[in-house]
Amino acid sequence: MIPNIEIAPLSEIKSFQEEKLRELLVYLNEKSPYYHNLFKTKNIAIDSIQTLEDLAALPLTTKENLQQHNDAFLCVPKDAIIDYVTTSGTLGDPVTFALTDNDLERLAYNEAISFACVGVKKEDILQLTTTIDRRFMAGLAYFLGARKLGAGIIRVGAGIPELQWDSIIKFKPTYLIAVPSFLLKLIEYATVNGIDLKKSGIKGAICIGEPLRNQDFSLNALSKKIKANWDIELYSTYASTEMSTAFSDCEMQNGGHHHPELIITEILDDNNMPVKDGEVGELIITTLGIEAMPLLRFKTGDMVIAHTEPCGCGRNTMRLGPVVGRKKQMIKYKGTTLYPPALHNILNEFSAVENFVIELSHNSIGTDEICIKIGTNTPTDALLKSIKDHFRAKLRVSPTIDYLDIEDIRTLQFPKLSRKPVIIIDKRP
């Protein structure tokens, strides 16, 4: 199930996207109060935007714009809205997104081709270990995508390893949809309760929320820890509520494929100029085919690297590597620039570390400080020294590390109304 546009020549993909961009600009000018006003106040003639290169003449849309003018982005009357979702609010107030029936169909299409990209077929059964409620788009997308593909899906929801294993044994799913670190909880439960992982029938896990690979696509510490105990394939996916689109691994597992029929991408530097090939930049997205709340040149805040060399799966589309980090979570620590995923990877190398949160703050002179709060059953000086030495070896700096009770860390990770673990607590102004 590879859409024709994804195996088309690059010139054809570009022409296709430019046609869709022109259609989008007309739609925004007619239907979106926010963009209509923006075009008017900035004296933008939308018919002057004909190519992807012309996008640079248009203003960028920020998360703050969405927060301050949320309702003005709505392009349809309220009675056309079928579903409401909200962003996670990790880096600010949550934003509401409305979806029409057509938007839900697009969401289903996106997830169906993303599952197919991974290798899921009609005869497969997926087990959903993330929430489908609490205004969370991802769980709904997975359900709709499986339904459109014709695959089975078991809606277990978040947590409860006992119920997850009961469902695996009873219904025999072939794929799990999970946050990677939760797979370790399933492994732990199976080990304690005498469940043979080799006989589970699980072929692979479609993972969200945490990186599985390093920038060269080798397995990171978390993935190695999973695969050392459970011989299943691990597939990365990257998505967000704002883009209503996923970038999913194919069987080559060399980055998440771009779906050009659903989204236009740019990768820009701090001056909002395109980065050179192979360089890190911020992902900017323009959504295609969305009816209720389309976005034009939206700054995702995610720092990524694009890969454009041919992929063995036959798709000609650009691929995104693992997210380097969130732009607003960039840390300048003792002369070194860091992103939280680099800290995650080091901590995941220690089996004694049960859980952790990373607290960012400013010191008295206004520079960044890092305090890592670790939950472990063996809070020894030797473990602390080993972790600090590992940080110095890998990152050339060693942050402050404190031991906390495992349950206290869990409380910090799952504050009220949280839909996914909070690993970064950013107290910087």
KENU-39532 format. One line per field, with one value per residue (C-alpha): residue number from 1; z, y, x; residue in three letters. Coordinates in steps of 0.1 Angstrom, whole numbers, plus 5000, padded with zeros to 4 digits. Each point is the difference from the previous one (the first is absolute). Layout:
N
bami <- c(NUM;...)
w <- c(Z;...)
v <- c(Y;...)
u <- c(X;...)
vexvo <- c(ALA;...)
//
This chain:
429
bami <- c(1;2;3;4;5;6;7;8;9;10;11;12;13;14;15;16;17;18;19;20;21;22;23;24;25;26;27;28;29;30;31;32;33;34;35;36;37;38;39;40;41;42;43;44;45;46;47;48;49;50;51;52;53;54;55;56;57;58;59;60;61;62;63;64;65;66;67;68;69;70;71;72;73;74;75;76;77;78;79;80;81;82;83;84;85;86;87;88;89;90;91;92;93;94;95;96;97;98;99;100;101;102;103;104;105;106;107;108;109;110;111;112;113;114;115;116;117;118;119;120;121;122;123;124;125;126;127;128;129;130;131;132;133;134;135;136;137;138;139;140;141;142;143;144;145;146;147;148;149;150;151;152;153;154;155;156;157;158;159;160;161;162;163;164;165;166;167;168;169;170;171;172;173;174;175;176;177;178;179;180;181;182;183;184;185;186;187;188;189;190;191;192;193;194;195;196;197;198;199;200;201;202;203;204;205;206;207;208;209;210;211;212;213;214;215;216;217;218;219;220;221;222;223;224;225;226;227;228;229;230;231;232;233;234;235;236;237;238;239;240;241;242;243;244;245;246;247;248;249;250;251;252;253;254;255;256;257;258;259;260;261;262;263;264;265;266;267;268;269;270;271;272;273;274;275;276;277;278;279;280;281;282;283;284;285;286;287;288;289;290;291;292;293;294;295;296;297;298;299;300;301;302;303;304;305;306;307;308;309;310;311;312;313;314;315;316;317;318;319;320;321;322;323;324;325;326;327;328;329;330;331;332;333;334;335;336;337;338;339;340;341;342;343;344;345;346;347;348;349;350;351;352;353;354;355;356;357;358;359;360;361;362;363;364;365;366;367;368;369;370;371;372;373;374;375;376;377;378;379;380;381;382;383;384;385;386;387;388;389;390;391;392;393;394;395;396;397;398;399;400;401;402;403;404;405;406;407;408;409;410;411;412;413;414;415;416;417;418;419;420;421;422;423;424;425;426;427;428;429)
w <- c(5000;4988;4986;4964;5009;5024;4973;4974;4987;5022;4973;5000;5038;5000;4973;5019;5032;4983;4986;5034;5016;4976;5008;5037;4998;4982;5027;5029;4985;4997;5031;5027;5020;5012;4967;4981;5024;4998;4962;5001;5027;4984;4965;4987;4966;5002;4962;5002;5019;4973;5010;5031;5000;5001;5035;5014;4992;5025;5038;5023;5024;5036;5029;5017;4970;5005;5037;4997;4970;5003;4987;4971;4984;4996;4964;5004;5020;5034;4987;4976;5028;5009;5024;5023;5011;5018;4999;5030;5013;5007;4992;5008;5001;4980;4967;4988;4965;4984;4974;4975;4985;4971;5024;5018;4967;4992;5035;4993;4966;5015;5026;4976;4976;5030;5013;4965;4999;5031;4984;5017;4979;5001;5017;5029;5034;5018;5038;5010;5033;4999;5009;4974;5022;5019;4968;4988;4962;4997;5015;4978;4969;5007;5003;4968;4981;5010;4990;4966;4994;5010;5028;5034;5031;5037;5020;5033;5008;5021;5027;5019;4989;5013;4977;4971;5003;5005;4967;4983;5011;4993;4967;4986;4985;4976;5007;5031;4998;5030;5016;4999;5038;5006;4981;5028;5025;4979;4999;5038;5006;4976;5018;5035;4989;4979;4966;4971;4979;4971;4998;5002;4963;4999;4969;5007;5018;4984;5024;5009;5025;5004;4975;4991;4980;4999;4972;4979;5005;5022;5030;5030;5036;5006;4969;5008;5034;4985;4973;5024;5017;4973;4964;4982;4973;5013;4977;5006;4993;5004;4999;5016;5005;4980;4969;5002;4981;5009;4988;5004;4994;4971;5003;4993;5034;4987;5010;4998;4964;4990;4985;4974;4994;5036;5010;4986;5020;5004;5023;5011;5021;5027;4973;4984;4970;4985;5016;4979;4993;5030;5025;5030;4997;5012;4982;4984;4987;4977;5002;4969;4998;5034;5001;5035;5011;4973;5009;4978;5008;5036;5021;5017;5024;4992;4989;4973;4972;4965;4980;4962;4987;4984;5024;4994;5004;4966;5014;4987;5028;5025;5034;5034;5024;5038;5015;5014;5025;5006;4991;5032;5020;4987;5030;5001;5029;5009;4964;4985;4979;5009;4993;5025;4978;5004;5038;4996;4980;5027;5028;4981;4999;5038;5009;5036;4990;5003;4990;4999;4993;4987;5017;4982;5017;5000;5027;5016;4970;4975;4984;4997;5027;4997;5029;4992;5025;4999;5015;5008;5023;5005;5009;5006;4997;4975;4977;5003;4991;4971;4985;5005;4984;4970;4995;5000;4975;4976;5004;5016;5029;5030;5013;5036;5008;5030;5011;5006;5009;4969;5007;5005;4966;4985;5016;4983;4967;5000;5013;5000;4965;4985;4970;4996;5023;5008;5000;4997;5027;4986;5027;4979;4993)
v <- c(5000;5026;5031;5007;5035;4986;4980;5027;5019;5029;5026;4985;5001;5037;5009;4982;5018;5034;4994;4990;5031;5023;4984;5004;5037;5007;4979;5019;5033;4992;4979;5008;5032;4999;4995;5023;5028;4991;5002;5033;5017;4988;5009;4965;4992;4962;4996;5010;4968;4974;4977;4984;5025;5028;4988;5020;5032;4990;5006;4971;4988;4994;4981;5034;5010;4969;5006;5037;4996;4964;5006;5022;4970;4982;4998;4983;5007;4983;4976;4985;4989;4963;4997;5022;4993;5020;5002;4986;5035;4988;5034;5023;5001;4972;5010;4987;4984;4992;4973;4996;4967;5006;5007;4967;4982;5017;4989;4964;5001;5014;4973;4972;5009;5004;4965;4987;5017;4981;4968;4994;4981;4993;4967;5016;5009;5031;5005;5037;5007;5037;5019;5006;5025;5032;5020;4982;4999;4972;4972;5010;5001;4965;4986;5017;4990;4963;5001;5015;4975;4972;4988;4990;5022;4994;5032;4992;5035;5013;4980;4969;4973;4972;5010;5005;4965;4986;5016;4988;4964;5001;5018;4993;5035;5002;5036;5023;5037;5013;5025;4981;5002;4983;4970;4996;4998;4973;4981;5003;4988;4970;4991;5001;4980;4973;5012;4988;5031;4978;4985;5034;5002;5036;5009;5036;5032;5033;5025;5036;5026;4989;4996;4965;5008;5022;5025;4974;4977;4976;4988;5022;4988;4996;4979;4978;4994;4990;4978;4983;4985;4999;4992;5022;5027;5036;5026;5038;5024;5038;5021;5028;5013;5031;4981;4972;4980;4973;4993;4963;4975;4976;4966;5015;5019;5030;5029;5009;5004;5033;4997;5028;4998;5010;5025;5025;5001;5025;4998;5034;5014;5027;5027;4982;4990;4965;4979;4982;4963;4979;5029;5003;5025;5007;4981;5024;4984;5011;4976;4988;4987;5012;5016;5014;5014;4999;5016;5019;4999;4989;4999;4966;5008;4966;4999;4973;4989;4992;4970;5001;4971;4972;4975;4963;4998;5018;5032;5032;5021;5019;4983;5016;4987;4997;5033;5016;5019;5028;5034;5016;4972;5006;5002;5021;4983;5009;5009;4970;5000;4970;4988;4977;4969;4998;4999;4974;4977;5000;4993;4972;4982;4993;4971;5012;5032;4992;5035;5036;5036;5028;5034;5030;5034;5032;5007;5033;5014;4989;4970;4965;4974;4963;4979;4963;4983;4963;4972;4968;4970;5003;5036;4995;5023;4976;5003;5038;5001;4976;5022;5032;4985;4988;5035;5014;4974;5005;5037;5015;5013;4985;5015;4999;4967;4993;4968;5000;4973;4981;5008;5037;5001;4983;5027;5027;4981;4998;5033;5005;4998;4987;4977;4989;5001;5034;4995;5036;5025;5034;5027;5025;5034)
u <- c(5000;5025;4982;5011;5012;5025;5018;4997;5030;5011;4990;4964;4998;5011;4974;4973;5008;5001;4965;4987;5017;4983;4966;5008;5008;4966;4982;5018;4992;4963;4994;5026;4995;5036;5017;4976;5009;5037;5000;4982;5021;5033;4989;5005;4987;4994;5001;5037;5007;5004;5029;5014;5028;4975;4989;5029;4980;4973;5001;5005;4973;5010;4986;4994;4978;4979;4997;4991;4976;4988;4965;5011;5017;4967;4988;4967;4967;4997;4974;5025;5023;4999;5029;5021;5035;5026;5038;5019;5010;5035;5015;4970;4963;4982;4985;4967;4997;4967;4995;4972;4989;5024;5028;4993;5001;5034;5013;4989;5017;5032;5002;4991;5028;5023;4992;5004;5034;5011;4987;4967;4975;4963;5005;5019;4986;5013;4999;4996;5018;4995;4968;4973;4980;5009;5000;5031;5003;5026;4978;4971;5022;5013;4965;4988;5031;4997;4964;5007;5028;4977;5023;4986;5007;4997;4994;5016;5012;5029;5017;4989;5026;4977;4972;5024;5013;4965;4991;5032;4994;4962;4999;5035;5008;5030;5010;4999;4996;5019;5023;5034;5007;4967;5013;5025;4971;4984;5033;5003;4965;5005;5033;4985;4969;5016;4987;5022;5007;5011;4965;4981;4994;5010;5019;5007;4991;4990;5014;4992;5012;5036;5029;5011;5031;5030;5005;5018;4970;5018;4980;5002;5004;4963;4995;5029;4986;4967;5014;5024;4970;4973;5010;4974;5003;4998;4986;5002;4971;5000;4969;4982;4964;5008;5011;4974;5026;5025;5036;5004;5029;4998;5015;5035;4997;5020;4977;4963;4987;4983;4965;5001;4962;4994;5027;5026;5032;5028;5031;5012;5029;4997;4998;4971;5021;5002;5028;5026;4995;5008;4998;4977;4971;4965;4972;4974;4968;4972;4970;4982;4965;4989;4965;4995;5033;5027;5034;5024;5037;4995;5032;4998;5029;5016;5036;5006;5022;4986;5013;4994;5021;4980;4983;5001;4962;4994;4986;5015;4989;5022;5005;5004;5026;4993;4990;5032;4980;4975;5013;4986;5016;5035;5025;5032;5018;5036;5008;4984;4967;4978;4965;4981;5001;5037;4995;4973;5023;5027;4975;4984;5034;4997;4977;4999;4983;4963;4987;5011;4991;5022;4995;5013;5005;5021;5026;5006;5019;4973;5018;4985;5001;4991;4988;4992;4977;5004;4979;5019;4999;5038;5007;5037;5030;5015;4970;5001;5037;4995;4972;5020;5031;4979;4986;5035;5012;4970;4991;5031;4978;4984;4967;4987;4984;4977;4984;4962;4976;4988;4963;5009;5016;4969;4978;5022;4998;4962;4985;4963;4984;5032;4996;5036;5031;5015;5037;5012;4990;5011;5000;5020;4983)
vexvo <- c(MET;ILE;PRO;ASN;ILE;GLU;ILE;ALA;PRO;LEU;SER;GLU;ILE;LYS;SER;PHE;GLN;GLU;GLU;LYS;LEU;ARG;GLU;LEU;LEU;VAL;TYR;LEU;ASN;GLU;LYS;SER;PRO;TYR;TYR;HIS;ASN;LEU;PHE;LYS;THR;LYS;ASN;ILE;ALA;ILE;ASP;SER;ILE;GLN;THR;LEU;GLU;ASP;LEU;ALA;ALA;LEU;PRO;LEU;THR;THR;LYS;GLU;ASN;LEU;GLN;GLN;HIS;ASN;ASP;ALA;PHE;LEU;CYS;VAL;PRO;LYS;ASP;ALA;ILE;ILE;ASP;TYR;VAL;THR;THR;SER;GLY;THR;LEU;GLY;ASP;PRO;VAL;THR;PHE;ALA;LEU;THR;ASP;ASN;ASP;LEU;GLU;ARG;LEU;ALA;TYR;ASN;GLU;ALA;ILE;SER;PHE;ALA;CYS;VAL;GLY;VAL;LYS;LYS;GLU;ASP;ILE;LEU;GLN;LEU;THR;THR;THR;ILE;ASP;ARG;ARG;PHE;MET;ALA;GLY;LEU;ALA;TYR;PHE;LEU;GLY;ALA;ARG;LYS;LEU;GLY;ALA;GLY;ILE;ILE;ARG;VAL;GLY;ALA;GLY;ILE;PRO;GLU;LEU;GLN;TRP;ASP;SER;ILE;ILE;LYS;PHE;LYS;PRO;THR;TYR;LEU;ILE;ALA;VAL;PRO;SER;PHE;LEU;LEU;LYS;LEU;ILE;GLU;TYR;ALA;THR;VAL;ASN;GLY;ILE;ASP;LEU;LYS;LYS;SER;GLY;ILE;LYS;GLY;ALA;ILE;CYS;ILE;GLY;GLU;PRO;LEU;ARG;ASN;GLN;ASP;PHE;SER;LEU;ASN;ALA;LEU;SER;LYS;LYS;ILE;LYS;ALA;ASN;TRP;ASP;ILE;GLU;LEU;TYR;SER;THR;TYR;ALA;SER;THR;GLU;MET;SER;THR;ALA;PHE;SER;ASP;CYS;GLU;MET;GLN;ASN;GLY;GLY;HIS;HIS;HIS;PRO;GLU;LEU;ILE;ILE;THR;GLU;ILE;LEU;ASP;ASP;ASN;ASN;MET;PRO;VAL;LYS;ASP;GLY;GLU;VAL;GLY;GLU;LEU;ILE;ILE;THR;THR;LEU;GLY;ILE;GLU;ALA;MET;PRO;LEU;LEU;ARG;PHE;LYS;THR;GLY;ASP;MET;VAL;ILE;ALA;HIS;THR;GLU;PRO;CYS;GLY;CYS;GLY;ARG;ASN;THR;MET;ARG;LEU;GLY;PRO;VAL;VAL;GLY;ARG;LYS;LYS;GLN;MET;ILE;LYS;TYR;LYS;GLY;THR;THR;LEU;TYR;PRO;PRO;ALA;LEU;HIS;ASN;ILE;LEU;ASN;GLU;PHE;SER;ALA;VAL;GLU;ASN;PHE;VAL;ILE;GLU;LEU;SER;HIS;ASN;SER;ILE;GLY;THR;ASP;GLU;ILE;CYS;ILE;LYS;ILE;GLY;THR;ASN;THR;PRO;THR;ASP;ALA;LEU;LEU;LYS;SER;ILE;LYS;ASP;HIS;PHE;ARG;ALA;LYS;LEU;ARG;VAL;SER;PRO;THR;ILE;ASP;TYR;LEU;ASP;ILE;GLU;ASP;ILE;ARG;THR;LEU;GLN;PHE;PRO;LYS;LEU;SER;ARG;LYS;PRO;VAL;ILE;ILE;ILE;ASP;LYS;ARG;PRO)
//
